[in-house]
Amino acid sequence: MENDIEPMLNDYVSRIPPEAWPLIETVLRVTAVVTVVWLAITIFILLRRNASNLTPVHAARKDKRDQPDFLSVDHGARREALERGDRFGEALTAREEAEAKAAREAVAGKPVSIAGRVFRGLSFLMSIFSLLTMIVGSIWQVGRMGALMKEYSTVERIAAVIQNNPISFTVTLLVSIYAVWSFIQKHSAKKALA
């Protein structure tokens, strides 16, 4: 019986074209990788369940005698919990007021040093410099883009903008896709509620 299968198997293998073997080997490797990943995930889940003492869904049993704790109210414990919450709220308010008072006294008590004034002035000058750089850069970029737009057709303009500003284009594209996706999600949620 085994001798009959071997020549038939060799015949089938010999019919496979040599160009197909790289594809077959790739599929075999991908299958092996997927199997190993699946096995690792399954073992991880089982070990995690065991470590967490979790019961699988199919092992749970119904017990009609079980009653949730919220069906019987312990009024004394509830009253004590409310009182503890009130005491905690009062202590928190007092602590926040003391911290705010200490912060006001710390700021009001210290005069501003010469170094502090210098650094504040430098920070102000750097912010003005950054603002002016942005304005001049934007004007220069608009002028450059205007000259570029005169030379090309619409499709060439779009391609030139994408080519010259790939990061800006990618960010804009991602933000636009997210905005459309968010709009569709909100719209579908409203339809589901209606």
Summary of the structure (lengths in Angstrom):
residues: 194
radius of gyration: 35.7
end to end distance: 68.4
largest distance: 101.1
contacts: 333
relative contact order: 0.02
helix: 86%
strand: 0%
